[in-house]
């Protein structure tokens, strides 16, 4: 390599792997890799992460001296002060990892961001929201997550709860508990798990035998039944769309984004429910924002590395 580049690293720290992306300033992906997620609490864990970055750099014929920012998308709340106080699904010593990354790339800005917020930023940088300045990213998977971006910046919140739309209380009379301990939360009805739950409840109410389901959060079976005209599955889908449409209308009255984007595993089945979701959103929304677009995200599982790198770029340029 003969000319120095400005490079940014995006890390998406998941339960099973740490995905690594290497990007140019304009969002061009120039290298990608992954390493199994270790307990990131000691030198061995820190080295696993830095070695993963080093391997991607080597494959791209780049050096650590060219890296101006490193962003880390992690599955836990990241408040505005950047101090991580709660983590449920990973073991990570954030200060220790940050120190290791600074030692690895002394000139690089290091920034943590919630994984859903990172996905939102990735879509804003080079994905379906490119050219916009505000959006709400909705991840529909085992639960429902969210990423809120206003004026090109993530809304993390004082305590890291910015974008926790899955825990909006949509049904105060619900007796079942959400995974968080609350009751009647959006993700109980609109997540992949919620779609299966809706379906089983419809089967019980109608006295019909359910189709064979792969698992408690595998909504693909229910959505496929919708495609085949199964009225019970369609009713479950309409419940999902109604709750989600009403939630988005409430969010729109607070955030008023330019765009809603749907991501997560269940977004792959948006062909089944998107039209109904838009119809229900418009039924609940006020006139001024009833036409806010609701679209499917475009970066898929790479949204996190894109967004983490973009957050790092912003931090480096601040």
C-alpha positions in Angstrom: 0.0 0.0 0.0 1.4 3.4 -1.0 -1.1 5.9 0.3 -2.4 6.3 3.8 -6.2 6.0 4.3 -8.6 7.1 6.9 -10.1 3.8 8.2 -12.8 3.0 10.7 -13.5 -0.3 12.4 -17.0 -1.5 13.3 -17.4 -4.3 15.8 -20.7 -6.0 16.4 -20.4 -8.0 19.7 -22.9 -10.8 19.8 -23.4 -13.8 22.0 -21.6 -16.2 19.6 -19.3 -14.0 17.5 -17.7 -10.6 17.2 -18.1 -9.4 13.7 -15.4 -7.0 12.4 -15.9 -4.5 9.6 -13.2 -2.2 8.1 -14.5 0.9 6.3 -13.4 3.9 4.4 -14.7 7.4 5.4 -17.4 7.2 2.7 -18.8 4.0 4.1 -17.1 1.6 1.6 -16.6 -1.8 3.3 -13.0 -2.9 2.6 -12.7 -5.8 4.9 -14.8 -8.1 7.0 -14.2 -11.0 9.4 -15.4 -12.5 12.7 -14.0 -14.3 15.8 -15.9 -16.4 18.4 -17.1 -14.2 21.2 -14.9 -14.9 24.3 -15.6 -13.6 27.8 -14.2 -10.1 27.2 -13.1 -9.6 30.7 -9.3 -10.2 30.7 -6.3 -10.1 28.5 -7.2 -13.3 26.6 -10.6 -11.8 25.7 -9.2 -8.4 24.8 -6.5 -10.1 22.6 -9.1 -12.2 20.8 -10.9 -9.0 19.8 -7.7 -7.1 18.8 -6.4 -10.1 16.9 -9.6 -10.2 15.0 -9.2 -6.6 14.0 -5.6 -7.3 13.1 -6.5 -10.1 10.8 -9.0 -8.0 8.9 -6.4 -5.2 8.6 -3.8 -7.5 7.3 -6.2 -9.0 4.7 -7.0 -5.4 3.5 -3.2 -4.5 3.4 -3.9 -1.8 6.1 -2.1 -0.8 9.3 -3.3 0.1 12.8 -1.9 3.6 12.2 -4.6 4.2 9.6 -7.4 3.4 12.0 -9.0 6.7 13.3 -12.0 5.2 15.1 -13.3 1.9 16.5 -16.9 1.5 17.3 -18.5 -1.4 19.3 -22.1 -2.3 18.9 -23.1 -4.3 22.0 -26.5 -5.8 23.1 -27.1 -3.7 26.2 -28.1 -0.2 27.1 -25.4 2.4 26.5 -26.3 5.7 28.1 -25.2 9.1 26.9 -22.2 9.1 29.2 -21.0 5.9 27.7 -20.7 4.0 31.0 -22.3 0.6 30.7 -24.1 -0.3 33.8 -26.2 -3.4 32.7 -25.4 -6.3 30.5 -27.5 -9.5 30.2 -26.3 -11.6 27.3 -22.5 -11.0 27.2 -19.6 -10.8 29.5 -17.7 -7.6 28.8 -15.4 -5.4 30.9 -15.9 -2.2 28.8 -13.2 -0.1 30.5 -10.7 -2.9 30.1 -11.6 -3.5 26.4 -11.5 0.2 25.7 -8.0 0.4 27.2 -6.9 -2.6 25.2 -8.2 -1.0 22.0 -6.4 2.3 22.7 -3.2 0.4 23.3 -3.8 -1.4 20.0 -4.6 1.8 18.0 -3.4 4.7 20.2 -4.7 7.4 17.8 -8.2 5.9 17.4 -11.4 7.2 19.0 -13.3 4.3 20.7 -17.0 4.5 21.1 -19.6 2.0 22.4 -23.2 2.0 21.1 -26.3 -0.2 21.6 -26.6 -2.7 18.9 -30.1 -1.6 17.7 -28.9 2.0 17.7 -25.9 0.9 15.7 -28.1 -0.8 13.1 -30.1 2.4 12.8 -26.9 4.4 12.2 -25.7 1.9 9.7 -28.8 2.2 7.6 -28.5 6.0 7.9 -24.9 6.0 6.7 -25.1 3.7 3.6 -28.4 1.7 3.8 -32.1 2.3 3.2 -32.1 5.6 5.2 -29.1 7.2 3.4 -29.8 10.8 2.8 -32.1 11.1 5.7 -31.4 12.7 9.1 -34.0 11.0 11.3 -35.4 7.6 11.6 -36.7 4.9 13.9 -35.2 1.5 13.3 -37.4 -1.4 14.6 -35.8 -4.8 15.1 -38.3 -7.6 15.1 -36.7 -10.8 16.4 -37.0 -12.8 19.6 -38.0 -9.5 21.1 -38.6 -6.0 19.6 -35.8 -3.5 19.8 -35.4 0.0 18.4 -32.9 2.6 17.4 -33.8 6.3 17.3 -31.8 8.8 15.3 -32.5 12.5 15.3 -30.4 15.1 13.4 -28.0 12.3 12.5 -27.3 11.3 16.1 -28.3 8.3 18.1 -30.7 9.1 21.0 -29.2 7.0 23.7 -31.0 8.6 26.6 -29.8 9.4 30.1 -29.9 5.8 31.2 -29.4 4.0 27.9 -33.1 3.2 27.4 -33.5 5.3 24.3 -35.1 3.1 21.7 -36.4 0.4 24.0 -39.7 0.4 22.1 -40.3 -3.3 22.7 -41.2 -2.4 26.3 -43.9 0.2 25.6 -46.9 -0.9 27.6 -49.6 -1.5 24.9 -52.0 -3.6 27.0 -52.2 -2.7 30.7 -54.8 -5.5 31.2 -52.4 -8.2 30.1 -51.8 -10.9 32.7 -48.8 -12.6 31.1 -45.4 -11.2 31.9 -42.9 -9.9 29.4 -39.3 -11.2 29.7 -38.4 -8.0 31.5 -41.1 -8.6 34.2 -43.6 -6.0 33.0 -46.9 -6.9 31.4 -48.6 -6.1 28.1 -45.4 -4.9 26.4 -45.2 -4.5 22.6 -42.8 -7.4 22.1 -45.3 -9.7 23.7 -47.5 -9.2 20.6 -45.2 -7.9 17.8 -42.0 -9.9 18.1 -41.3 -13.3 16.4 -42.1 -14.9 19.7 -45.2 -12.7 20.0 -46.4 -13.8 16.5 -46.2 -17.5 17.6 -48.0 -16.6 20.9 -50.7 -14.8 19.0 -51.1 -17.8 16.7 -51.4 -20.3 19.5 -53.9 -18.1 21.4 -56.0 -17.9 18.2 -55.9 -21.7 17.8 -57.0 -22.2 21.4 -59.8 -19.6 21.1 -61.1 -21.2 17.8 -60.6 -24.8 19.0 -58.3 -25.8 16.2 -55.1 -27.7 16.1 -52.0 -25.6 15.4 -49.6 -26.3 12.6 -46.3 -27.9 13.5 -44.0 -25.1 14.8 -40.2 -25.2 14.8 -39.9 -23.3 18.1 -41.5 -20.7 20.3 -39.9 -17.8 18.5 -39.9 -19.1 14.9 -42.5 -17.0 13.3 -41.5 -18.2 9.8 -43.9 -21.1 10.1 -46.8 -18.8 11.0 -45.9 -16.4 8.2 -45.7 -19.2 5.7 -49.1 -20.4 6.8 -50.3 -16.8 6.1 -49.0 -17.1 2.6 -51.0 -20.3 2.2 -54.2 -18.5 3.3 -54.5 -20.0 6.8 -57.1 -17.7 8.4 -55.8 -18.4 12.0 -52.3 -17.5 11.0 -53.6 -14.4 9.3 -55.5 -13.4 12.4 -52.2 -13.7 14.4 -50.4 -11.6 11.9 -53.2 -8.9 12.0 -52.8 -8.8 15.8 -49.0 -8.2 15.4 -49.6 -5.5 12.8 -52.2 -3.8 14.9 -50.1 -3.6 18.0 -47.0 -2.5 16.1 -48.9 0.0 14.0 -50.4 1.6 17.1 -46.9 1.7 18.8 -45.4 3.4 15.7 -48.1 6.0 15.7 -47.3 6.8 19.3 -43.6 7.0 18.6 -44.3 9.3 15.6 -46.1 11.7 17.8 -43.0 12.1 19.9 -40.1 11.6 17.4 -41.8 12.5 14.1 -39.1 10.6 12.1 -38.6 10.8 8.3 -38.8 7.0 8.1 -39.5 3.8 10.0 -37.2 0.9 9.1 -37.9 -2.7 9.9 -35.0 -5.0 10.6 -34.3 -8.2 12.5 -35.1 -11.8 11.5 -38.8 -11.3 11.1 -38.3 -8.5 8.6 -37.5 -11.2 6.1 -41.3 -12.0 6.2 -42.4 -8.3 5.7 -44.1 -9.3 2.5 -46.7 -11.0 4.7 -47.5 -8.1 7.1 -46.1 -4.8 5.7 -49.3 -3.8 3.9 -51.4 -4.5 7.0 -48.9 -2.7 9.2 -49.0 0.4 7.1 -52.8 0.3 7.1 -53.0 0.0 10.9 -50.3 2.7 11.4 -52.3 5.1 9.2 -55.5 4.2 11.1 -53.9 5.3 14.4 -51.6 8.2 13.3 -52.6 11.8 13.1 -52.9 13.4 9.7 -49.6 15.3 9.7 -47.5 12.1 9.9 -49.9 9.4 8.7 -47.8 9.0 5.5 -44.5 8.4 7.2 -42.8 5.6 5.2 -42.4 2.2 6.7 -39.8 0.2 4.8 -37.5 -2.8 5.2 -33.9 -2.2 6.1 -31.3 -3.1 3.5 -28.0 -4.0 5.3 -29.2 -7.1 7.0 -26.8 -8.6 9.5 -24.1 -6.2 8.6 -26.0 -3.1 9.8 -24.3 -3.4 13.2 -20.7 -3.2 11.9 -21.7 -0.3 9.5 -23.3 1.6 12.3 -20.6 1.0 14.8 -18.0 2.3 12.3 -20.1 5.3 11.6 -20.4 6.1 15.3 -16.6 5.8 15.5 -16.2 8.1 12.6 -18.5 10.7 14.2 -16.5 10.4 17.5 -13.2 10.8 15.6 -14.4 13.9 13.9 -16.0 15.5 17.0 
